[in-house]
Amino acid sequence: MKRYPNLLPVFIVFTVLMFTAAMAPVASAQSAASRPMRLLVTFPPGGATDISARLIAPRLGENLSQQLIVDNRPGASGMIATALLARTAPDGHTLLVVDVAHSSNPALNDSMAYDTLKDISAISMLMRVPMLILVNPAFPPQNVKELIALAKANPGKFNYGSAGLGSTMYLLAEYFKASAGINLVHVAYKGGGPALAEVMGGQIPITFLSTAASMPQVKAGRVRALAISGRERSPVAPDVPTVAEGGLPGFEFYLWQAVLAPAGMPPPVMARLSNAVTATLSHADTRERFTVLGAEVTATTPREADAYIRSQVERWIKTLKPTAASR
């Protein structure tokens, strides 16, 4: 360097630039790993979807070695949060927890800001819980067969209550109506609680609600459970027959939830997220906490979750499109 003193500054600058370039990918990776993840939720705090998201969030964050923030974005039956997810980068830093409404929205809305099957990727199913067909204790039918027979003899005479168009209560009722070939009139309330209260008070005869939300009132004799919507009887209501047992073979309906991500995610990122969700749902403590809520954990592969959601979209297009056209 003594022979070429003017080259010393150039050499120093070149060395610094080379070192910076070499460290850039490392710094970038560290930044990505340290950036908090968002777990979007389609409904407000306190609801079933929010409870599930907050139940899995701590352990999922541990399994991913990242901070995970639950971000409630309610509105439009989950479409606000889902549209936000569809616009985010598929880098694994934004996930979404949805329920059944995610699959029925295409049937109930002529225009949406995203394509349910093209713009969203499924990571895993999360949980499922059956629902009950509930009636006022003074309502004559004692089982599903008698309810169907009475409704067929009196088309349009009996009301059922739900938490509104597109709610899980509404979806089960419409699927039951279509399967049984009966006409019950929909009455929308501001939530499942008010609808249940109206049935208990005798203002309306029928509603459809989850086991977790309704079993205390069933046990107290304030409402009567005619049937449960799952494939099998539930341990929390072993004496309540399934709808299939009551006269509609093959009938099956669950309030389900799933974890989703933006479409176009690189396979390694998808695999990392899928493994983390599976590990979270496989943990004994997580499963026990869902069981206490009356729910069944349903961890799946991305492919299995995608196939299930697609089948649900098809179900609601077939079931609800005639209803939507008549509104």
C-alpha positions as CSV (number, residue, x, y, z in Angstrom):
1,M,0.0,0.0,0.0
2,K,3.0,2.3,0.5
3,R,3.7,2.1,-3.2
4,Y,0.1,3.1,-4.1
5,P,-1.1,5.4,-1.2
6,N,-4.0,6.7,-3.2
7,L,-5.5,3.2,-3.4
8,L,-5.9,2.8,0.4
9,P,-9.2,4.7,0.7
10,V,-10.6,2.8,-2.3
11,F,-9.6,-0.5,-0.7
12,I,-11.3,0.5,2.5
13,V,-14.5,1.5,0.8
14,F,-14.6,-1.6,-1.3
15,T,-14.1,-3.8,1.8
16,V,-16.9,-2.1,3.7
17,L,-19.3,-2.5,0.7
18,M,-18.5,-6.2,0.3
19,F,-19.1,-6.8,4.0
20,T,-22.4,-4.8,3.9
21,A,-23.6,-6.8,0.9
22,A,-22.7,-10.1,2.5
23,M,-24.6,-9.2,5.7
24,A,-27.7,-7.8,3.9
25,P,-29.5,-11.2,3.5
26,V,-28.9,-12.0,7.1
27,A,-30.2,-8.7,8.3
28,S,-33.2,-9.1,6.0
29,A,-34.0,-12.6,7.3
30,Q,-33.7,-11.4,10.9
31,S,-36.0,-8.5,10.2
32,A,-38.6,-10.8,8.6
33,A,-38.4,-13.2,11.6
34,S,-38.7,-10.5,14.1
35,R,-41.6,-8.7,12.4
36,P,-44.9,-9.5,14.3
37,M,-47.4,-11.7,12.6
38,R,-51.1,-10.8,12.4
39,L,-53.9,-13.2,13.0
40,L,-57.0,-11.5,11.5
41,V,-60.4,-12.4,12.9
42,T,-63.6,-11.9,10.9
43,F,-65.8,-11.1,13.9
44,P,-65.7,-8.8,17.0
45,P,-64.0,-9.7,20.3
46,G,-65.9,-12.1,22.4
47,G,-67.5,-14.2,19.7
48,A,-66.8,-17.8,18.9
49,T,-64.3,-17.1,16.1
50,D,-62.4,-14.5,18.3
51,I,-62.3,-17.0,21.2
52,S,-60.7,-19.7,19.0
53,A,-58.2,-17.3,17.6
54,R,-57.1,-16.1,21.0
55,L,-57.0,-19.7,22.2
56,I,-54.4,-20.8,19.6
57,A,-52.5,-17.5,19.2
58,P,-50.0,-17.9,22.1
59,R,-48.9,-21.4,21.3
60,L,-48.9,-20.8,17.5
61,G,-46.6,-17.8,18.1
62,E,-44.3,-20.0,20.1
63,N,-44.3,-22.7,17.4
64,L,-43.4,-20.1,14.8
65,S,-40.9,-18.3,17.1
66,Q,-42.6,-15.0,16.3
67,Q,-44.9,-12.5,18.0
68,L,-48.5,-13.0,16.9
69,I,-51.1,-10.3,17.3
70,V,-54.8,-11.0,17.1
71,D,-56.4,-8.3,14.9
72,N,-60.2,-8.1,14.8
73,R,-61.6,-6.8,11.5
74,P,-65.4,-7.4,11.8
75,G,-68.1,-6.6,9.3
76,A,-69.9,-7.8,6.2
77,S,-70.1,-11.4,7.4
78,G,-66.3,-11.6,7.4
79,M,-65.7,-10.1,4.0
80,I,-63.9,-7.0,5.3
81,A,-61.2,-9.1,7.0
82,T,-61.0,-11.5,4.1
83,A,-60.6,-8.7,1.5
84,L,-57.8,-7.3,3.7
85,L,-56.1,-10.7,3.7
86,A,-56.4,-11.1,-0.1
87,R,-54.5,-7.8,-0.5
88,T,-51.6,-8.7,1.8
89,A,-48.3,-10.2,0.6
90,P,-48.2,-14.0,0.7
91,D,-45.1,-14.0,2.9
92,G,-46.5,-15.8,5.9
93,H,-46.9,-12.7,8.1
94,T,-50.7,-12.5,7.9
95,L,-53.2,-15.2,8.6
96,L,-57.0,-15.2,9.0
97,V,-59.5,-17.2,11.1
98,V,-62.9,-17.6,9.5
99,D,-66.1,-19.6,10.1
100,V,-68.9,-21.0,7.9
101,A,-69.8,-17.6,6.6
102,H,-66.6,-17.6,4.5
103,S,-68.1,-20.4,2.3
104,S,-71.6,-19.0,2.1
105,N,-70.7,-15.4,1.1
106,P,-70.3,-16.2,-2.6
107,A,-73.9,-17.5,-2.6
108,L,-75.3,-14.5,-0.8
109,N,-73.3,-11.7,-2.5
110,D,-73.4,-10.9,-6.2
111,S,-70.2,-8.8,-5.9
112,M,-67.2,-9.4,-3.7
113,A,-63.8,-7.7,-3.4
114,Y,-62.0,-11.0,-3.7
115,D,-62.5,-14.5,-5.1
116,T,-63.0,-17.0,-2.3
117,L,-61.4,-19.9,-4.2
118,K,-58.7,-18.1,-6.1
119,D,-57.4,-15.3,-3.8
120,I,-57.3,-17.3,-0.5
121,S,-55.3,-20.3,0.5
122,A,-56.3,-22.7,3.2
123,I,-53.8,-23.6,5.9
124,S,-55.8,-25.9,8.1
125,M,-59.3,-26.5,9.4
126,L,-59.4,-25.5,13.1
127,M,-62.5,-26.9,14.9
128,R,-66.1,-27.8,14.5
129,V,-69.1,-28.0,16.8
130,P,-72.6,-29.3,16.1
131,M,-75.7,-27.3,16.5
132,L,-79.2,-28.0,18.0
133,I,-82.7,-27.6,16.6
134,L,-84.5,-25.9,19.5
135,V,-88.2,-25.3,20.1
136,N,-90.3,-23.8,22.8
137,P,-91.4,-26.5,25.3
138,A,-95.0,-25.8,24.4
139,F,-94.5,-26.3,20.7
140,P,-96.2,-29.7,19.8
141,P,-93.4,-31.5,17.8
142,Q,-91.4,-33.9,19.9
143,N,-88.9,-34.9,17.2
144,V,-87.7,-33.9,13.7
145,K,-90.3,-36.1,11.9
146,E,-93.1,-34.4,13.7
147,L,-91.6,-30.9,13.0
148,I,-91.3,-31.7,9.3
149,A,-94.9,-33.1,9.1
150,L,-96.3,-30.0,11.0
151,A,-94.4,-27.6,8.8
152,K,-95.5,-29.3,5.6
153,A,-99.1,-29.2,6.7
154,N,-98.8,-25.5,7.5
155,P,-96.3,-24.0,4.9
156,G,-95.1,-20.5,5.9
157,K,-96.9,-20.5,9.3
158,F,-94.0,-21.0,11.7
159,N,-91.1,-18.6,12.2
160,Y,-87.5,-19.4,13.2
161,G,-85.1,-16.9,14.7
162,S,-81.4,-16.4,13.8
163,A,-78.6,-13.9,14.3
164,G,-79.2,-12.5,10.8
165,L,-78.7,-13.3,7.1
166,G,-75.6,-15.3,6.6
167,S,-75.2,-16.3,10.3
168,T,-74.5,-19.9,11.2
169,M,-78.0,-20.1,12.7
170,Y,-79.5,-18.9,9.4
171,L,-77.3,-21.3,7.3
172,L,-78.3,-24.4,9.3
173,A,-82.0,-23.4,9.2
174,E,-81.9,-22.9,5.4
175,Y,-80.1,-26.1,4.9
176,F,-82.6,-27.9,7.1
177,K,-85.5,-26.3,5.2
178,A,-84.0,-27.3,1.8
179,S,-83.3,-30.9,3.0
180,A,-86.7,-31.4,4.5
181,G,-88.7,-29.6,1.7
182,I,-90.4,-27.2,4.2
183,N,-91.1,-23.5,4.5
184,L,-90.2,-21.8,7.7
185,V,-90.1,-18.0,7.9
186,H,-86.9,-16.3,8.8
187,V,-86.9,-13.7,11.6
188,A,-83.5,-11.9,12.1
189,Y,-82.3,-10.7,15.5
190,K,-79.2,-8.9,16.6
191,G,-77.6,-12.1,17.9
192,G,-78.2,-15.7,19.0
193,G,-79.0,-14.7,22.5
194,P,-82.0,-12.6,21.6
195,A,-83.3,-15.3,19.2
196,L,-83.0,-17.9,22.0
197,A,-84.8,-15.6,24.4
198,E,-87.7,-15.2,22.0
199,V,-88.1,-18.9,21.7
200,M,-88.0,-19.3,25.5
201,G,-90.6,-16.6,25.8
202,G,-92.9,-18.2,23.1
203,Q,-92.7,-15.3,20.6
204,I,-91.3,-17.6,18.0
205,P,-91.3,-21.4,18.1
206,I,-87.9,-22.5,16.6
207,T,-84.3,-21.5,16.5
208,F,-81.0,-23.2,15.7
209,L,-78.0,-22.7,18.1
210,S,-74.7,-24.3,19.0
211,T,-74.5,-26.8,21.9
212,A,-72.2,-24.5,23.9
213,A,-74.6,-21.6,23.7
214,S,-77.8,-23.5,24.3
215,M,-77.2,-26.5,26.6
216,P,-77.7,-24.6,29.8
217,Q,-81.2,-23.6,28.7
218,V,-81.9,-27.1,27.5
219,K,-80.9,-28.6,30.8
220,A,-83.0,-26.0,32.6
221,G,-86.1,-27.0,30.6
222,R,-86.5,-23.5,29.1
223,V,-86.2,-24.9,25.5
224,R,-86.4,-28.4,24.1
225,A,-83.7,-29.9,21.8
226,L,-85.3,-31.9,19.0
227,A,-82.1,-32.9,17.3
228,I,-78.4,-32.2,16.9
229,S,-76.9,-31.4,13.5
230,G,-73.7,-33.5,13.6
231,R,-73.0,-36.8,12.1
232,E,-73.0,-38.5,15.5
233,R,-74.6,-37.7,18.9
234,S,-72.6,-35.3,21.1
235,P,-71.1,-36.2,24.5
236,V,-72.5,-33.0,25.8
237,A,-76.1,-34.0,24.7
238,P,-76.1,-37.8,24.5
239,D,-79.9,-38.1,24.7
240,V,-80.5,-35.8,21.7
241,P,-80.8,-37.7,18.4
242,T,-79.1,-36.5,15.2
243,V,-81.1,-35.0,12.4
244,A,-80.2,-38.0,10.3
245,E,-81.7,-40.3,13.0
246,G,-84.8,-38.1,13.0
247,G,-85.7,-38.8,9.4
248,L,-83.2,-37.0,7.1
249,P,-80.5,-39.6,6.2
250,G,-77.1,-38.1,5.5
251,F,-77.9,-34.7,7.0
252,E,-74.8,-33.2,8.6
253,F,-73.9,-29.6,9.6
254,Y,-71.2,-28.1,11.8
255,L,-70.2,-24.7,12.8
256,W,-66.6,-24.9,11.6
257,Q,-63.6,-22.6,11.6
258,A,-60.4,-22.6,9.5
259,V,-57.1,-20.8,9.3
260,L,-56.4,-19.1,5.9
261,A,-53.6,-17.2,4.2
262,P,-53.3,-15.2,1.0
263,A,-53.0,-17.2,-2.3
264,G,-49.6,-17.5,-3.9
265,M,-47.6,-18.4,-0.8
266,P,-44.3,-20.2,-1.5
267,P,-44.4,-23.9,-0.6
268,P,-41.7,-23.7,2.1
269,V,-43.7,-20.9,3.9
270,M,-46.9,-22.8,3.5
271,A,-45.3,-25.9,4.9
272,R,-43.9,-24.0,7.9
273,L,-47.3,-22.5,8.7
274,S,-49.1,-25.8,8.3
275,N,-46.7,-27.6,10.6
276,A,-47.0,-24.9,13.2
277,V,-50.8,-24.9,13.2
278,T,-50.9,-28.8,13.3
279,A,-48.5,-28.7,16.3
280,T,-50.6,-26.1,18.0
281,L,-53.8,-28.1,17.6
282,S,-52.1,-31.4,18.5
283,H,-51.1,-30.1,21.9
284,A,-53.1,-31.7,24.7
285,D,-53.8,-28.4,26.5
286,T,-55.2,-26.8,23.2
287,R,-57.4,-29.8,22.6
288,E,-58.7,-29.8,26.1
289,R,-59.6,-26.2,26.0
290,F,-61.6,-26.7,22.8
291,T,-63.3,-29.7,24.3
292,V,-64.5,-27.6,27.3
293,L,-66.1,-25.3,24.7
294,G,-68.0,-28.3,23.2
295,A,-65.8,-28.2,20.1
296,E,-63.8,-30.8,18.3
297,V,-60.3,-30.0,17.0
298,T,-60.0,-30.7,13.3
299,A,-56.4,-30.2,12.2
300,T,-55.9,-30.9,8.5
301,T,-53.4,-30.5,5.7
302,P,-53.8,-27.5,3.4
303,R,-55.1,-29.7,0.6
304,E,-57.8,-31.3,2.9
305,A,-58.9,-27.9,4.2
306,D,-59.1,-26.5,0.6
307,A,-61.2,-29.4,-0.5
308,Y,-63.6,-29.1,2.4
309,I,-64.0,-25.3,1.9
310,R,-64.7,-25.8,-1.8
311,S,-67.3,-28.4,-1.0
312,Q,-68.9,-26.0,1.4
313,V,-69.0,-23.2,-1.2
314,E,-70.7,-25.6,-3.6
315,R,-73.2,-26.6,-0.9
316,W,-74.3,-23.0,-0.2
317,I,-74.5,-22.0,-3.9
318,K,-76.9,-25.0,-4.3
319,T,-78.8,-24.2,-1.1
320,L,-78.9,-20.4,-1.0
321,K,-79.0,-19.2,-4.6
322,P,-82.7,-19.9,-4.9
323,T,-83.3,-18.1,-1.6
324,A,-81.2,-15.1,-2.6
325,A,-83.0,-14.8,-5.9
326,S,-86.3,-14.6,-4.2
327,R,-85.4,-11.9,-1.8
